[in-house]
Amino acid sequence: MSDTKQDPFAELFAEFGDRLRGDSWQPDVDVFETESDIVVRAEIAGVRSQDLNVKVDGQVLRIGGIRPAPEGPDVKRLHQMEIASGPFERRVRIPIAFERERVSAHVADGFLTVTLPKRQGGPSQVPVKT
């Protein structure tokens, strides 16, 4: 018999215990590149735009916020719980140079879309003078 104390939520609700305690979770993300942008799309259904925080820290895009627990009638028995609620944070490293001052974000249809315009430039021809 072990002396370690078990979390009563984990014992009672198995894998649902962390969600009932409000532990953090991570939204699923897609990261893709277009001709002019890097686009990060995060699945955040149920999160209000005022509860979102988007930051650029060097090459890392940080998406954070909180999804409130659903309101409704008192639950008598929990049969399945897959939709996480509570605080979340997701960090995505962006390996391509982008224009930090032109990053934009918008929410629509349960997705947060962050657009990071690629830094224009790169190799250029330098004339050689004689």
C-alpha positions in Angstrom: 0.0 0.0 0.0 1.4 3.4 -1.0 1.7 6.3 1.4 1.2 8.9 -1.4 -2.1 10.7 -1.2 -4.3 10.4 -4.3 -6.1 13.3 -5.8 -9.8 12.7 -4.9 -10.9 14.2 -8.3 -8.5 11.9 -10.2 -9.8 8.8 -8.4 -13.4 9.8 -8.7 -13.4 11.1 -12.3 -10.3 9.4 -13.8 -9.0 11.4 -16.8 -11.7 14.1 -16.2 -10.2 15.3 -12.9 -7.8 17.7 -14.4 -10.5 19.5 -16.4 -12.8 19.7 -13.3 -10.0 21.4 -11.4 -9.5 24.0 -14.1 -6.0 22.9 -15.0 -4.6 24.5 -18.2 -5.1 23.0 -21.6 -3.8 23.7 -25.1 -5.9 24.4 -28.2 -5.1 22.5 -31.4 -3.3 24.7 -34.0 -2.5 24.6 -37.7 0.5 26.5 -38.9 0.9 27.1 -42.7 2.6 29.4 -45.1 1.2 31.3 -48.0 3.1 33.4 -50.6 3.2 36.4 -48.3 2.3 35.2 -44.7 2.7 32.6 -42.0 -0.7 31.8 -40.7 -1.5 30.2 -37.3 -5.0 29.0 -36.7 -6.1 27.9 -33.3 -9.3 26.0 -32.4 -10.9 28.0 -29.6 -14.6 27.5 -29.7 -16.4 29.1 -26.8 -13.6 31.6 -26.0 -14.6 35.2 -26.2 -12.2 37.6 -28.0 -11.9 39.7 -24.8 -10.6 36.6 -23.0 -7.7 36.1 -25.5 -4.1 37.3 -25.3 -1.8 37.1 -28.3 1.8 38.0 -27.9 4.9 37.8 -30.1 8.1 37.2 -28.1 11.1 36.9 -30.4 10.3 34.0 -32.7 7.6 32.6 -30.4 3.9 33.3 -30.9 2.1 33.0 -27.5 -1.7 32.5 -27.5 -3.4 32.4 -24.1 -6.7 33.0 -22.5 -9.5 31.3 -20.7 -12.6 29.3 -21.8 -15.3 29.5 -19.3 -17.0 26.3 -18.0 -20.4 25.8 -19.7 -23.3 27.1 -17.7 -26.4 25.0 -17.4 -28.4 22.8 -15.1 -26.7 21.1 -12.2 -24.9 17.9 -13.4 -26.0 14.8 -11.5 -23.7 12.3 -13.3 -20.8 13.0 -15.7 -20.7 10.5 -18.6 -18.2 12.1 -20.9 -16.1 15.3 -20.8 -13.8 16.1 -23.7 -14.2 19.9 -24.1 -11.6 21.5 -21.8 -12.4 24.8 -20.0 -10.3 27.1 -17.9 -7.0 28.8 -18.7 -4.9 27.8 -21.7 -1.6 28.8 -23.3 -0.1 27.6 -26.6 3.4 28.6 -27.8 4.3 28.2 -31.4 7.9 28.8 -32.7 7.9 30.6 -36.0 11.1 29.7 -37.9 10.6 32.3 -40.7 11.4 36.0 -40.4 8.2 38.1 -40.1 7.1 41.7 -39.6 6.3 41.9 -35.9 4.6 45.3 -36.2 2.2 44.0 -38.9 1.0 40.8 -37.1 -2.8 40.7 -36.9 -5.3 38.4 -35.2 -9.1 37.8 -35.6 -11.7 35.4 -34.3 -14.4 33.8 -36.4 -16.4 30.6 -36.2 -14.5 29.2 -33.2 -11.1 29.8 -34.6 -8.4 32.4 -33.8 -6.4 33.2 -36.9 -3.1 35.0 -36.5 -1.4 36.3 -39.6 2.3 37.0 -39.5 3.4 38.8 -42.7 6.7 37.4 -44.0 9.7 39.8 -43.9 10.3 40.9 -47.4 13.9 41.0 -48.5 16.6 38.5 -48.7 19.4 38.4 -51.2 19.6 41.3 -53.5 22.0 42.2 -56.3 24.7 44.7 -55.2 26.3 46.6 -58.1 30.1 46.5 -58.2 31.7 49.9 -59.0 34.9 50.2 -61.0 
